[in-house]
Amino acid sequence: MKLIFAIVNNDDSSMVSSNLTKEGYSVTKLATTGGFLREGNTTFIIGVDDSKVDTVMEIIAKYSKKRTQVVPSSASYGAGLYTAFPVEVTVGGATLFVLDVERFEKL
């Protein structure tokens, strides 16, 4: 058995959640915040048999699209002078961790 942690952008989380549920997977959702852009994410916790890992990963990949976003940034020119300028960054997609489960019990 495997435990999958999938960190997904909030914009994609409802599609990922509904399609995993539609395919019969039990999913736990946690609201999380990313460290880089400090934007909202959803972390999914999914327990599956070893043979189902690739299927779950395909569903997550299908509904977690990368896209670009313009965010404000600033640069220092010394002597306390700062200027703001937009920077284009890639957001979305998914980050997945797959761990072995030593023991599973449902009480």
GIRAJO-V853054 format. One line per field, one symbol per residue. ss: DSSP state (~ for helix, > for strand, _ for the rest). Layout:
# GIRAJO-V853054
ss=???
This chain:
# GIRAJO-V853054
ss=_>>>>>>>>~~~~~~~~~~~~~_____>>>>>>______>>>>>>>>>_~~~~~~~~~~~~~~__>>>>>>>>>>>_____>>>>>>>>>>>_>>>>>>>_______
